Amino acid sequence: ARREAIKRPKFSPTPAQDLVIRSKALERYLFCANAFGKSTLLVNELHWAANGFNPITGEHAQVPAKIALLIDSPEKINDFLEEYKKWNVITPEQLHKKGKPNFSFITYANGSTVTVLTHEVNPLRLEGSQWTHVFCDEPPPRQVFLSIFRGGRIKGRPMKTFLAGTPITAAWLRLEVYDPWVKGELPQAECFRGSTEDNRQN
C-alpha cells in the first residue's frame, strides 16, 4: 500500500478548490461548471473524512466515520472509483457489492464505512439511518437529500455535508440553500461557485 501511495500524484488544490477545503462550515455546497475539478475534490474530501486526516489543512478528525455517498446512478460508482484510485490507494478487499450489480459499500481498516446511494433510492428506506458525513456528487432530488440529511443524529458528532455539482437541475437548491445563504439565513452553511477557468492549468 505504501508503494502504491508513493506512485500516485499528490493532490494540490487550485485556489478555488482551496477555499472549499478550508471552509469550517458544517454544510458546504459547490455549484460549478464542468472541468472545475469537483470530482477530484469530492473523492479526496471523502478519503480524508474516512481516514480522519486532511493533509491540506493538517487537521485530524474523529474516526470511524459513517459516510453516505449519494450519486445519480449505480453506474456512476465506477467513475467515482476510477477518480479515487488516481489519488488514493483502495484495495479490492475494501469494495463490497452487498448483493448488487455495482459496488455499494466501502470499508476501511479504522472502521469507517461508505454506503453508496443513488438518486433512485426510496426516501422511506433512509429513515432511521445515521451518518457523520454526507457527500453528494451532483444535485440530488429534494426529498432524497432531506431524507439522508435527517440522518445527522449521532450524539456528539455534528454531521458534515458536502454537495458538489453542476446545477442544471434541482432548482430547490437555489430556493432553499443558495438564496437563503446569500441573505445570511443559513449560518451553518457556505456556498461556492466555480467555473472552468478556475482549473485552466489542468
NUFI-426088 format. One record per residue (C-alpha): residue in one letter; x, y negated, z. Coordinates in steps of 0.2 Angstrom, whole numbers, padded with zeros to 4 digits, always signed. Each point is the difference from the previous one (the first is absolute). Example, Ala and Ser with C-alpha at 12.3 -4.5 7.8 and 13.67 -1.06 7.14 Angstrom:
REM residues 2
A+0062+0022+0039
S+0006-0017-0003
***
This chain:
REM residues 202
A+0000+0000+0000
R+0014-0012+0004
R+0008+0003-0017
E-0016-0003-0009
A-0003-0016+0010
I+0018-0006-0005
K-0004+0003-0019
R-0016-0011+0000
P+0001-0019-0003
K-0003-0011+0015
F-0016-0010-0001
S+0004-0019+0000
P-0016-0010+0000
T-0003-0015-0011
P-0003-0016+0010
A-0019+0002-0003
Q+0001+0018+0006
D+0010-0006+0015
L-0014-0011+0006
V-0012+0014+0001
I+0012+0011+0009
R+0004-0012+0013
S-0018-0005+0004
K-0005+0004+0018
A-0019+0001-0005
L-0009+0016+0005
E-0009-0001-0017
R+0010-0005-0016
Y-0009-0001-0017
L+0011-0002-0016
F-0009-0005-0015
C+0012+0000-0015
A+0002+0003-0018
N+0007+0015-0008
A+0019+0002+0001
F+0001-0010+0016
G+0008+0016+0009
K-0015+0004+0011
S+0002+0019-0002
T+0018-0001+0005
L-0005-0011+0015
L-0014+0011+0005
V+0010+0017+0000
N+0014-0008+0010
E-0012-0008+0013
L-0008+0017+0002
H+0016+0009+0002
W+0006-0013+0013
A-0016+0002+0010
A+0001+0019+0000
N+0018+0000+0006
G-0002-0015+0012
F+0014-0011-0007
N+0000-0015-0012
P+0017-0002-0007
I-0004-0017-0007
T-0005-0008+0016
G+0010+0012+0011
E-0016+0003+0011
H-0005+0017+0008
A-0018+0006+0001
Q-0009+0013+0010
V-0001+0017-0007
P-0008+0012-0004
A-0011-0010-0011
K-0017+0006-0007
I-0001-0008-0017
A-0014-0001-0013
L+0005-0002-0018
L-0014-0006-0011
I+0002+0002-0019
D-0012-0002-0014
S+0000+0018-0007
P+0008+0017+0005
E+0012+0000-0014
K+0007-0017+0006
I+0009+0010+0014
N+0013+0006-0013
D+0004-0018-0005
F+0002-0004+0018
L+0012+0014+0004
E+0010-0003-0015
E+0003-0018+0006
Y+0003+0006+0017
K+0014+0012-0005
K+0009-0014-0009
W+0004-0009+0016
N-0003+0013+0014
V+0003+0019+0003
I-0016+0011+0001
T+0001+0019+0000
P-0012+0012-0007
E-0003+0007+0018
Q-0007-0017+0004
L-0014+0000-0013
H-0016+0010+0003
K-0015+0002-0011
K-0012+0006+0013
G-0010+0010-0012
K-0001-0014-0013
P+0007-0001-0018
N+0012-0015+0005
F+0010-0003+0015
S-0011-0008+0014
F+0011+0001+0015
I+0018-0005+0005
T+0009+0005+0016
Y+0016-0007+0008
A+0012+0008+0012
N-0005-0013+0013
G-0018+0005+0000
S-0006-0014-0012
T-0013+0005-0013
V-0007-0008-0015
T-0018+0005-0006
V-0003-0004-0018
L-0018-0007-0004
T-0008-0006-0016
H-0013-0013-0004
E-0012+0015-0003
V+0000+0005+0018
N-0017+0001+0009
P+0001-0014+0012
L-0010+0010+0013
R+0014+0013+0000
L+0012-0013+0007
E-0010-0004+0015
G+0009+0005+0016
S+0017+0000-0008
Q+0014-0010+0008
W+0015-0008-0008
T+0015-0011+0005
H+0003-0006-0017
V-0010-0001-0016
F+0008-0003-0017
C-0011-0003-0016
D+0007+0001-0017
E-0012-0011-0010
P-0016-0008+0006
P-0012+0013+0007
P-0019+0000+0000
R-0006-0011+0015
Q-0009+0014+0009
V+0015+0012-0001
F+0012-0013+0006
L-0012-0004+0015
S-0002+0018+0005
I+0019+0003+0000
F+0002-0017+0009
R-0011+0005+0014
G+0013+0014+0004
G+0012-0013+0009
R-0006+0006+0017
I+0015+0008+0007
K+0003-0008+0018
G+0016-0010+0001
R+0003+0001-0019
P-0007-0014-0009
M-0003+0006-0018
K+0011-0008-0014
T-0008-0002-0017
F+0009-0003-0017
L-0010-0001-0016
A+0009-0004-0016
G-0008-0001-0017
T-0004-0009-0016
P-0017-0008+0004
I-0010+0004-0016
T-0014+0007+0010
A-0006+0000+0018
A-0007-0018+0001
W-0004+0004+0018
L+0018-0003+0005
R-0001-0018-0007
L-0016-0003+0010
E+0004+0009+0016
V+0019-0001+0001
Y+0009-0013-0011
D-0012-0015+0002
P-0003+0002+0019
W+0019+0002+0002
V+0003-0017-0010
K-0013-0008+0012
G+0010+0006+0015
E-0014+0012+0005
L+0011+0016+0000
P+0014-0003+0012
Q+0005+0018+0001
A+0003+0001-0019
E+0012-0007-0013
C-0003-0001-0019
F+0013-0001-0014
R-0001-0003-0018
G+0013+0006-0012
S+0004-0001-0019
T+0011+0010-0012
E+0012-0015+0000
D+0004+0004+0019
N+0008+0016-0006
R+0008-0005-0017
Q+0017+0005+0005
N-0006+0018+0000
***
